[in-house]
Amino acid sequence: MSMWKRIGNLFSKPAPQEVQKSMLNLSPGDICEVSLVTYEVTGRTHNRGRNAVVLTLRDGSQIAYLHIEEREQLQYGLYRPIDGRLDNPAEVPATLELDGYTFFLEEEYEGFVAVAGQTPFMNGGEQHVWQYQSDDSRLLRVEWQHGRFMLYEGEKIIPGDVKVIRAS
């Protein structure tokens, strides 16, 4: 290496380090692991007002939804879609009975969401969400957007069971 190149290296800026993606920043095409199952991220619904994301995950033919919200620390919930019907968003009850479990309304909110990839709601816009929990920590999530309801049943996931495998 020449002396001029060495002197130039002393004054050059170091190459910027690549920022690793967190679970909140994953997008379609990325790969993650949740509870020892590897998933491809196929969709993303982002609520900026709550700093929350719902990732649509695919493992073969199985579809799951990972709700990630940053509060004091990241909180995770893994959901599966369920069949159910509600008629009017104004009539969503505070208590729901489902398969012998009683779910109690824990939180209700609405906000603007942006979507990317394959999600239950293909257009962004105003979304209303009801989150329920049973006495034995089962989770239930109800979403309403553009006149359509989606229902999900799930469980809390500890942060150590979630990791990024490959991010684009």
Backbone as JSON Lines, residues from 0, in Angstrom:
{"i":0,"aa":"M","n":[0.85,-1.17,0.0],"ca":[0.0,0.0,0.0],"c":[0.9,1.23,0.0]}
{"i":1,"aa":"S","n":[0.58,2.2,-0.84],"ca":[1.41,3.39,-0.94],"c":[1.2,4.3,0.28]}
{"i":2,"aa":"M","n":[2.18,5.17,0.45],"ca":[2.12,6.07,1.6],"c":[0.94,7.02,1.48]}
{"i":3,"aa":"W","n":[0.63,7.49,0.26],"ca":[-0.49,8.42,0.08],"c":[-1.82,7.75,0.4]}
{"i":4,"aa":"K","n":[-1.92,6.48,0.06],"ca":[-3.15,5.75,0.36],"c":[-3.32,5.58,1.87]}
{"i":5,"aa":"R","n":[-2.21,5.32,2.56],"ca":[-2.28,5.19,4.02],"c":[-2.68,6.5,4.68]}
{"i":6,"aa":"I","n":[-2.12,7.6,4.2],"ca":[-2.47,8.91,4.76],"c":[-3.93,9.21,4.46]}
{"i":7,"aa":"G","n":[-4.38,8.88,3.26],"ca":[-5.79,9.09,2.9],"c":[-6.72,8.28,3.78]}
{"i":8,"aa":"N","n":[-6.31,7.04,4.11],"ca":[-7.14,6.21,4.99],"c":[-7.24,6.79,6.39]}
{"i":9,"aa":"L","n":[-6.2,7.49,6.86],"ca":[-6.25,8.11,8.19],"c":[-7.31,9.19,8.27]}
{"i":10,"aa":"F","n":[-7.53,9.91,7.17],"ca":[-8.46,11.03,7.18],"c":[-9.83,10.69,6.6]}
{"i":11,"aa":"S","n":[-9.97,9.51,6.06],"ca":[-11.27,9.14,5.48],"c":[-12.26,8.77,6.58]}
{"i":12,"aa":"K","n":[-13.51,8.96,6.25],"ca":[-14.57,8.61,7.19],"c":[-14.75,7.1,7.19]}
{"i":13,"aa":"P","n":[-15.02,6.52,8.36],"ca":[-15.27,5.08,8.37],"c":[-16.6,4.78,7.65]}
{"i":14,"aa":"A","n":[-16.66,3.6,7.06],"ca":[-17.88,3.21,6.36],"c":[-19.02,3.11,7.38]}
{"i":15,"aa":"P","n":[-20.2,3.64,7.03],"ca":[-21.32,3.57,7.98],"c":[-21.72,2.12,8.22]}
{"i":16,"aa":"Q","n":[-21.99,1.82,9.49],"ca":[-22.42,0.47,9.82],"c":[-23.86,0.28,9.38]}
{"i":17,"aa":"E","n":[-24.14,-0.91,8.91],"ca":[-25.5,-1.22,8.47],"c":[-26.4,-1.36,9.7]}
{"i":18,"aa":"V","n":[-27.5,-0.63,9.68],"ca":[-28.45,-0.66,10.79],"c":[-29.27,-1.94,10.68]}
{"i":19,"aa":"Q","n":[-29.3,-2.71,11.77],"ca":[-30.08,-3.94,11.76],"c":[-31.55,-3.6,11.92]}
{"i":20,"aa":"K","n":[-32.38,-4.35,11.21],"ca":[-33.82,-4.14,11.32],"c":[-34.32,-4.76,12.62]}
{"i":21,"aa":"S","n":[-35.26,-4.06,13.22],"ca":[-35.94,-4.63,14.38],"c":[-37.25,-5.24,13.9]}
{"i":22,"aa":"M","n":[-37.94,-5.91,14.77],"ca":[-39.22,-6.52,14.41],"c":[-40.22,-5.44,13.97]}
{"i":23,"aa":"L","n":[-40.15,-4.25,14.54],"ca":[-41.07,-3.18,14.15],"c":[-40.83,-2.7,12.72]}
{"i":24,"aa":"N","n":[-39.64,-2.92,12.19],"ca":[-39.29,-2.41,10.86],"c":[-39.36,-3.45,9.75]}
{"i":25,"aa":"L","n":[-39.76,-4.68,10.07],"ca":[-39.81,-5.71,9.04],"c":[-40.85,-5.37,7.98]}
{"i":26,"aa":"S","n":[-40.61,-5.84,6.77],"ca":[-41.53,-5.59,5.66],"c":[-41.66,-6.85,4.83]}
{"i":27,"aa":"P","n":[-42.59,-6.88,3.88],"ca":[-42.78,-8.08,3.06],"c":[-41.46,-8.55,2.43]}
{"i":28,"aa":"G","n":[-41.24,-9.87,2.52],"ca":[-40.02,-10.47,1.99],"c":[-39.01,-10.82,3.07]}
{"i":29,"aa":"D","n":[-39.14,-10.23,4.25],"ca":[-38.23,-10.53,5.35],"c":[-38.61,-11.86,6.0]}
{"i":30,"aa":"I","n":[-37.67,-12.43,6.75],"ca":[-37.88,-13.71,7.43],"c":[-37.68,-13.49,8.93]}
{"i":31,"aa":"C","n":[-38.58,-14.05,9.75],"ca":[-38.46,-13.95,11.2],"c":[-38.8,-15.29,11.83]}
{"i":32,"aa":"E","n":[-38.47,-15.39,13.1],"ca":[-38.78,-16.6,13.85],"c":[-39.6,-16.2,15.07]}
{"i":33,"aa":"V","n":[-40.71,-16.92,15.28],"ca":[-41.57,-16.68,16.42],"c":[-41.84,-18.02,17.08]}
{"i":34,"aa":"S","n":[-41.43,-18.15,18.33],"ca":[-41.61,-19.38,19.09],"c":[-41.1,-20.61,18.33]}
{"i":35,"aa":"L","n":[-39.89,-20.49,17.79],"ca":[-39.18,-21.56,17.09],"c":[-39.8,-21.96,15.75]}
{"i":36,"aa":"V","n":[-40.7,-21.14,15.22],"ca":[-41.27,-21.37,13.89],"c":[-40.8,-20.24,12.98]}
{"i":37,"aa":"T","n":[-40.28,-20.59,11.81],"ca":[-39.78,-19.61,10.86],"c":[-40.9,-19.18,9.93]}
{"i":38,"aa":"Y","n":[-41.07,-17.87,9.77],"ca":[-42.12,-17.3,8.95],"c":[-41.53,-16.34,7.92]}
{"i":39,"aa":"E","n":[-42.22,-16.23,6.8],"ca":[-41.94,-15.17,5.84],"c":[-42.96,-14.06,6.09]}
{"i":40,"aa":"V","n":[-42.5,-12.83,6.13],"ca":[-43.4,-11.69,6.27],"c":[-43.99,-11.41,4.89]}
{"i":41,"aa":"T","n":[-45.32,-11.49,4.77],"ca":[-45.98,-11.26,3.49],"c":[-46.79,-9.96,3.48]}
{"i":42,"aa":"G","n":[-47.01,-9.36,4.65],"ca":[-47.76,-8.11,4.72],"c":[-47.45,-7.35,6.0]}
{"i":43,"aa":"R","n":[-47.78,-6.07,5.96],"ca":[-47.48,-5.21,7.1],"c":[-48.56,-4.14,7.21]}
{"i":44,"aa":"T","n":[-49.14,-4.0,8.4],"ca":[-50.1,-2.95,8.69],"c":[-49.51,-2.11,9.81]}
{"i":45,"aa":"H","n":[-49.28,-0.82,9.55],"ca":[-48.58,0.04,10.5],"c":[-49.48,1.16,11.0]}
{"i":46,"aa":"N","n":[-49.62,1.27,12.32],"ca":[-50.36,2.35,12.96],"c":[-49.33,3.27,13.61]}
{"i":47,"aa":"R","n":[-49.01,4.37,12.96],"ca":[-47.97,5.29,13.46],"c":[-48.36,5.93,14.79]}
{"i":48,"aa":"G","n":[-49.63,6.22,14.96],"ca":[-50.09,6.89,16.17],"c":[-49.84,6.08,17.43]}
{"i":49,"aa":"R","n":[-49.77,4.77,17.32],"ca":[-49.54,3.89,18.47],"c":[-48.16,3.24,18.43]}
{"i":50,"aa":"N","n":[-47.38,3.5,17.38],"ca":[-46.11,2.82,17.16],"c":[-46.31,1.31,17.23]}
{"i":51,"aa":"A","n":[-47.29,0.86,16.45],"ca":[-47.67,-0.55,16.44],"c":[-47.71,-1.07,15.01]}
{"i":52,"aa":"V","n":[-47.39,-2.36,14.87],"ca":[-47.37,-3.02,13.56],"c":[-48.04,-4.38,13.71]}
{"i":53,"aa":"V","n":[-48.8,-4.78,12.69],"ca":[-49.3,-6.15,12.6],"c":[-48.67,-6.73,11.34]}
{"i":54,"aa":"L","n":[-47.84,-7.76,11.52],"ca":[-47.19,-8.42,10.4],"c":[-48.0,-9.64,9.99]}
{"i":55,"aa":"T","n":[-48.25,-9.79,8.7],"ca":[-48.87,-11.0,8.18],"c":[-47.74,-11.99,7.93]}
{"i":56,"aa":"L","n":[-47.82,-13.14,8.57],"ca":[-46.75,-14.14,8.5],"c":[-47.27,-15.39,7.79]}
{"i":57,"aa":"R","n":[-46.39,-16.01,7.0],"ca":[-46.77,-17.24,6.3],"c":[-45.71,-18.3,6.57]}
{"i":58,"aa":"D","n":[-46.2,-19.47,6.99],"ca":[-45.36,-20.65,7.18],"c":[-45.98,-21.76,6.36]}
{"i":59,"aa":"G","n":[-45.53,-21.91,5.12],"ca":[-46.19,-22.86,4.22],"c":[-47.58,-22.36,3.88]}
{"i":60,"aa":"S","n":[-48.59,-23.13,4.22],"ca":[-49.97,-22.72,3.94],"c":[-50.62,-22.04,5.14]}
{"i":61,"aa":"Q","n":[-49.95,-22.01,6.28],"ca":[-50.5,-21.41,7.5],"c":[-50.23,-19.9,7.53]}
{"i":62,"aa":"I","n":[-51.25,-19.13,7.9],"ca":[-51.12,-17.68,8.04],"c":[-51.32,-17.32,9.5]}
{"i":63,"aa":"A","n":[-50.45,-16.45,9.99],"ca":[-50.56,-15.94,11.36],"c":[-50.32,-14.43,11.31]}
{"i":64,"aa":"Y","n":[-50.67,-13.77,12.39],"ca":[-50.52,-12.32,12.47],"c":[-49.78,-12.0,13.77]}
{"i":65,"aa":"L","n":[-48.69,-11.27,13.65],"ca":[-47.89,-10.89,14.82],"c":[-48.13,-9.41,15.1]}
{"i":66,"aa":"H","n":[-48.75,-9.13,16.23],"ca":[-48.99,-7.75,16.65],"c":[-47.79,-7.33,17.51]}
{"i":67,"aa":"I","n":[-47.16,-6.24,17.12],"ca":[-45.99,-5.72,17.83],"c":[-46.3,-4.27,18.21]}
{"i":68,"aa":"E","n":[-46.13,-3.96,19.46],"ca":[-46.36,-2.58,19.91],"c":[-45.24,-2.17,20.84]}
{"i":69,"aa":"E","n":[-44.71,-0.97,20.59],"ca":[-43.63,-0.48,21.44],"c":[-44.22,0.44,22.5]}
{"i":70,"aa":"R","n":[-44.13,0.0,23.72],"ca":[-44.51,0.81,24.87],"c":[-43.24,1.01,25.69]}
{"i":71,"aa":"E","n":[-43.23,0.67,26.98],"ca":[-41.98,0.73,27.74],"c":[-40.98,-0.25,27.14]}
{"i":72,"aa":"Q","n":[-41.5,-1.35,26.65],"ca":[-40.71,-2.34,25.92],"c":[-41.59,-2.91,24.83]}
{"i":73,"aa":"L","n":[-41.0,-3.68,23.92],"ca":[-41.79,-4.27,22.85],"c":[-42.72,-5.34,23.42]}
{"i":74,"aa":"Q","n":[-43.98,-5.33,22.98],"ca":[-44.96,-6.33,23.38],"c":[-45.42,-7.05,22.12]}
{"i":75,"aa":"Y","n":[-45.53,-8.38,22.23],"ca":[-45.87,-9.22,21.09],"c":[-47.12,-10.04,21.38]}
{"i":76,"aa":"G","n":[-47.93,-10.24,20.35],"ca":[-49.06,-11.15,20.4],"c":[-49.17,-11.87,19.07]}
{"i":77,"aa":"L","n":[-49.24,-13.2,19.09],"ca":[-49.36,-13.98,17.87],"c":[-50.81,-14.43,17.72]}
{"i":78,"aa":"Y","n":[-51.42,-14.11,16.59],"ca":[-52.85,-14.34,16.37],"c":[-53.08,-15.24,15.15]}
{"i":79,"aa":"R","n":[-54.2,-15.95,15.19],"ca":[-54.7,-16.74,14.06],"c":[-56.1,-16.21,13.75]}
{"i":80,"aa":"P","n":[-56.47,-16.12,12.48],"ca":[-57.82,-15.65,12.16],"c":[-58.86,-16.69,12.57]}
{"i":81,"aa":"I","n":[-60.01,-16.21,13.0],"ca":[-61.11,-17.1,13.38],"c":[-62.37,-16.66,12.66]}
{"i":82,"aa":"D","n":[-63.31,-17.6,12.53],"ca":[-64.6,-17.28,11.93],"c":[-65.47,-16.62,12.98]}
{"i":83,"aa":"G","n":[-66.17,-15.63,12.59],"ca":[-67.09,-14.94,13.49],"c":[-67.72,-13.79,12.74]}
{"i":84,"aa":"R","n":[-68.74,-13.23,13.33],"ca":[-69.43,-12.16,12.65],"c":[-69.94,-11.15,13.66]}
{"i":85,"aa":"L","n":[-69.73,-9.92,13.34],"ca":[-70.32,-8.81,14.07],"c":[-70.98,-7.93,13.03]}
{"i":86,"aa":"D","n":[-72.07,-7.27,13.41],"ca":[-72.84,-6.52,12.43],"c":[-72.51,-5.04,12.37]}
{"i":87,"aa":"N","n":[-72.23,-4.45,13.53],"ca":[-72.1,-3.01,13.57],"c":[-70.97,-2.63,14.52]}
{"i":88,"aa":"P","n":[-70.05,-1.77,14.11],"ca":[-68.95,-1.4,15.0],"c":[-69.41,-0.66,16.26]}
{"i":89,"aa":"A","n":[-70.58,-0.06,16.21],"ca":[-71.11,0.65,17.38],"c":[-71.64,-0.32,18.43]}
{"i":90,"aa":"E","n":[-71.83,-1.59,18.04],"ca":[-72.42,-2.57,18.95],"c":[-71.43,-3.65,19.39]}
{"i":91,"aa":"V","n":[-70.14,-3.39,19.3],"ca":[-69.15,-4.37,19.76],"c":[-69.22,-4.4,21.29]}
{"i":92,"aa":"P","n":[-69.45,-5.57,21.89],"ca":[-69.65,-5.64,23.34],"c":[-68.35,-5.55,24.13]}
{"i":93,"aa":"A","n":[-68.5,-5.25,25.42],"ca":[-67.34,-5.19,26.31],"c":[-66.91,-6.58,26.77]}
{"i":94,"aa":"T","n":[-67.79,-7.56,26.64],"ca":[-67.48,-8.95,27.02],"c":[-67.94,-9.85,25.88]}
{"i":95,"aa":"L","n":[-67.06,-10.78,25.49],"ca":[-67.39,-11.73,24.43],"c":[-67.19,-13.15,24.93]}
{"i":96,"aa":"E","n":[-68.12,-14.04,24.59],"ca":[-68.01,-15.47,24.91],"c":[-67.63,-16.19,23.62]}
{"i":97,"aa":"L","n":[-66.57,-17.0,23.7],"ca":[-66.1,-17.72,22.52],"c":[-65.5,-19.05,22.94]}
{"i":98,"aa":"D","n":[-66.05,-20.15,22.45],"ca":[-65.54,-21.5,22.72],"c":[-65.36,-21.77,24.22]}
{"i":99,"aa":"G","n":[-66.29,-21.32,25.02],"ca":[-66.23,-21.57,26.45],"c":[-65.35,-20.61,27.24]}
{"i":100,"aa":"Y","n":[-64.77,-19.64,26.57],"ca":[-63.92,-18.65,27.25],"c":[-64.63,-17.31,27.24]}
{"i":101,"aa":"T","n":[-64.46,-16.55,28.3],"ca":[-65.01,-15.21,28.38],"c":[-63.87,-14.22,28.21]}
{"i":102,"aa":"F","n":[-64.01,-13.36,27.23],"ca":[-63.0,-12.35,26.94],"c":[-63.52,-10.99,27.37]}
{"i":103,"aa":"F","n":[-62.67,-10.23,28.04],"ca":[-63.03,-8.91,28.55],"c":[-62.28,-7.84,27.77]}
{"i":104,"aa":"L","n":[-62.98,-6.77,27.41],"ca":[-62.37,-5.69,26.65],"c":[-61.25,-5.06,27.46]}
{"i":105,"aa":"E","n":[-60.07,-5.08,26.88],"ca":[-58.89,-4.53,27.53],"c":[-58.57,-3.15,26.99]}
{"i":106,"aa":"E","n":[-58.78,-2.98,25.68],"ca":[-58.4,-1.73,25.04],"c":[-59.18,-1.55,23.75]}
{"i":107,"aa":"E","n":[-59.57,-0.32,23.48],"ca":[-60.26,0.03,22.23],"c":[-59.62,1.3,21.7]}
{"i":108,"aa":"Y","n":[-59.26,1.28,20.42],"ca":[-58.65,2.47,19.83],"c":[-58.9,2.49,18.33]}
{"i":109,"aa":"E","n":[-58.64,3.64,17.74],"ca":[-58.74,3.77,16.3],"c":[-57.59,4.65,15.83]}
{"i":110,"aa":"G","n":[-57.25,4.52,14.57],"ca":[-56.17,5.31,14.03],"c":[-55.98,5.0,12.56]}
{"i":111,"aa":"F","n":[-55.17,5.82,11.91],"ca":[-54.88,5.65,10.5],"c":[-53.8,4.6,10.35]}
{"i":112,"aa":"V","n":[-53.99,3.65,9.44],"ca":[-53.0,2.61,9.19],"c":[-52.54,2.67,7.74]}
{"i":113,"aa":"A","n":[-51.27,2.33,7.56],"ca":[-50.68,2.17,6.23],"c":[-50.41,0.69,6.02]}
{"i":114,"aa":"V","n":[-50.72,0.17,4.85],"ca":[-50.54,-1.26,4.59],"c":[-49.55,-1.47,3.45]}
{"i":115,"aa":"A","n":[-48.87,-2.63,3.5],"ca":[-47.96,-3.04,2.44],"c":[-48.05,-4.56,2.32]}
{"i":116,"aa":"G","n":[-48.07,-5.06,1.11],"ca":[-48.11,-6.49,0.9],"c":[-49.5,-7.07,1.08]}
{"i":117,"aa":"Q","n":[-49.55,-8.35,1.45],"ca":[-50.81,-9.07,1.59],"c":[-51.31,-8.96,3.03]}
{"i":118,"aa":"T","n":[-52.38,-8.21,3.22],"ca":[-52.97,-8.01,4.54],"c":[-54.48,-8.23,4.43]}
{"i":119,"aa":"P","n":[-55.17,-8.42,5.56],"ca":[-56.63,-8.59,5.49],"c":[-57.34,-7.39,4.87]}
{"i":120,"aa":"F","n":[-56.79,-6.19,5.06],"ca":[-57.36,-4.98,4.48],"c":[-56.35,-4.44,3.49]}
{"i":121,"aa":"M","n":[-56.69,-4.45,2.22],"ca":[-55.72,-4.13,1.17],"c":[-55.46,-2.64,1.01]}
{"i":122,"aa":"N","n":[-56.28,-1.78,1.6],"ca":[-56.06,-0.34,1.51],"c":[-55.87,0.23,2.9]}
{"i":123,"aa":"G","n":[-55.0,1.21,3.01],"ca":[-54.83,1.91,4.28],"c":[-56.05,2.76,4.57]}
{"i":124,"aa":"G","n":[-56.08,3.32,5.75],"ca":[-57.19,4.18,6.13],"c":[-57.46,4.09,7.61]}
{"i":125,"aa":"E","n":[-58.6,4.58,8.0],"ca":[-59.0,4.57,9.41],"c":[-59.39,3.15,9.83]}
{"i":126,"aa":"Q","n":[-58.8,2.69,10.91],"ca":[-59.07,1.33,11.41],"c":[-59.47,1.43,12.88]}
{"i":127,"aa":"H","n":[-60.47,0.65,13.26],"ca":[-60.92,0.59,14.64],"c":[-60.55,-0.79,15.18]}
{"i":128,"aa":"V","n":[-59.97,-0.85,16.4],"ca":[-59.49,-2.09,16.98],"c":[-60.02,-2.25,18.4]}
{"i":129,"aa":"W","n":[-60.44,-3.48,18.72],"ca":[-60.83,-3.85,20.07],"c":[-59.93,-5.01,20.48]}
{"i":130,"aa":"Q","n":[-59.25,-4.91,21.61],"ca":[-58.39,-5.98,22.09],"c":[-58.95,-6.5,23.4]}
{"i":131,"aa":"Y","n":[-59.11,-7.82,23.46],"ca":[-59.7,-8.5,24.61],"c":[-58.69,-9.46,25.21]}
{"i":132,"aa":"Q","n":[-58.93,-9.81,26.49],"ca":[-58.12,-10.82,27.16],"c":[-59.02,-11.62,28.08]}
{"i":133,"aa":"S","n":[-58.76,-12.93,28.16],"ca":[-59.51,-13.78,29.07],"c":[-58.76,-13.9,30.38]}
{"i":134,"aa":"D","n":[-59.39,-14.52,31.38],"ca":[-58.75,-14.69,32.68],"c":[-57.5,-15.56,32.61]}
{"i":135,"aa":"D","n":[-57.43,-16.46,31.63],"ca":[-56.24,-17.31,31.51],"c":[-55.29,-16.8,30.42]}
{"i":136,"aa":"S","n":[-55.3,-15.5,30.17],"ca":[-54.36,-14.78,29.29],"c":[-54.51,-15.1,27.8]}
{"i":137,"aa":"R","n":[-55.62,-15.65,27.37],"ca":[-55.87,-15.78,25.94],"c":[-56.24,-14.41,25.4]}
{"i":138,"aa":"L","n":[-55.88,-14.16,24.15],"ca":[-56.13,-12.86,23.53],"c":[-57.16,-12.99,22.42]}
{"i":139,"aa":"L","n":[-57.92,-11.94,22.22],"ca":[-58.88,-11.84,21.13],"c":[-58.76,-10.44,20.57]}
{"i":140,"aa":"R","n":[-58.73,-10.33,19.26],"ca":[-58.58,-9.03,18.6],"c":[-59.66,-8.91,17.54]}
{"i":141,"aa":"V","n":[-60.33,-7.77,17.52],"ca":[-61.36,-7.48,16.53],"c":[-60.93,-6.2,15.81]}
{"i":142,"aa":"E","n":[-60.92,-6.26,14.48],"ca":[-60.57,-5.09,13.67],"c":[-61.74,-4.76,12.75]}
{"i":143,"aa":"W","n":[-61.97,-3.48,12.54],"ca":[-63.0,-3.03,11.61],"c":[-62.4,-1.94,10.73]}
{"i":144,"aa":"Q","n":[-62.55,-2.13,9.43],"ca":[-62.06,-1.13,8.48],"c":[-62.84,-1.28,7.19]}
{"i":145,"aa":"H","n":[-63.23,-0.17,6.6],"ca":[-63.95,-0.15,5.33],"c":[-65.18,-1.06,5.33]}
{"i":146,"aa":"G","n":[-65.92,-1.09,6.46],"ca":[-67.15,-1.87,6.55],"c":[-66.95,-3.37,6.74]}
{"i":147,"aa":"R","n":[-65.74,-3.8,7.06],"ca":[-65.45,-5.23,7.19],"c":[-64.8,-5.53,8.54]}
{"i":148,"aa":"F","n":[-65.25,-6.62,9.17],"ca":[-64.68,-7.07,10.44],"c":[-63.71,-8.22,10.2]}
{"i":149,"aa":"M","n":[-62.66,-8.29,11.02],"ca":[-61.76,-9.44,11.09],"c":[-61.62,-9.79,12.57]}
{"i":150,"aa":"L","n":[-61.66,-11.09,12.89],"ca":[-61.5,-11.56,14.26],"c":[-60.3,-12.48,14.33]}
{"i":151,"aa":"Y","n":[-59.54,-12.36,15.43],"ca":[-58.32,-13.14,15.62],"c":[-58.27,-13.63,17.06]}
{"i":152,"aa":"E","n":[-57.78,-14.84,17.25],"ca":[-57.54,-15.37,18.59],"c":[-56.05,-15.61,18.72]}
{"i":153,"aa":"G","n":[-55.48,-15.32,19.9],"ca":[-54.04,-15.47,20.02],"c":[-53.54,-15.58,21.43]}
{"i":154,"aa":"E","n":[-52.23,-15.38,21.54],"ca":[-51.54,-15.48,22.82],"c":[-50.39,-14.5,22.86]}
{"i":155,"aa":"K","n":[-50.0,-14.11,24.07],"ca":[-48.84,-13.24,24.23],"c":[-47.58,-14.04,23.96]}
{"i":156,"aa":"I","n":[-46.59,-13.39,23.4],"ca":[-45.3,-14.0,23.11],"c":[-44.24,-13.21,23.86]}
{"i":157,"aa":"I","n":[-43.34,-13.91,24.54],"ca":[-42.28,-13.21,25.26],"c":[-41.23,-12.73,24.26]}
{"i":158,"aa":"P","n":[-40.6,-11.59,24.51],"ca":[-39.64,-11.02,23.55],"c":[-38.5,-11.96,23.17]}
{"i":159,"aa":"G","n":[-38.09,-12.85,24.06],"ca":[-37.01,-13.76,23.75],"c":[-37.37,-14.8,22.72]}
{"i":160,"aa":"D","n":[-38.66,-14.99,22.44],"ca":[-39.12,-15.98,21.46],"c":[-39.29,-15.4,20.06]}
{"i":161,"aa":"V","n":[-38.87,-14.13,19.86],"ca":[-39.06,-13.46,18.59],"c":[-37.71,-12.92,18.11]}
{"i":162,"aa":"K","n":[-37.36,-13.22,16.85],"ca":[-36.11,-12.66,16.33],"c":[-36.17,-12.54,14.81]}
{"i":163,"aa":"V","n":[-35.35,-11.62,14.31],"ca":[-35.22,-11.39,12.87],"c":[-34.2,-12.4,12.35]}
{"i":164,"aa":"I","n":[-34.56,-13.12,11.29],"ca":[-33.64,-14.06,10.66],"c":[-32.93,-13.41,9.48]}
{"i":165,"aa":"R","n":[-33.72,-12.81,8.58],"ca":[-33.15,-12.15,7.41],"c":[-34.01,-10.95,7.07]}
{"i":166,"aa":"A","n":[-33.38,-9.81,6.92],"ca":[-34.09,-8.59,6.55],"c":[-33.51,-8.06,5.26]}
{"i":167,"aa":"S","n":[-34.37,-7.59,4.39],"ca":[-33.89,-7.07,3.1],"c":[-33.49,-5.62,3.22]}
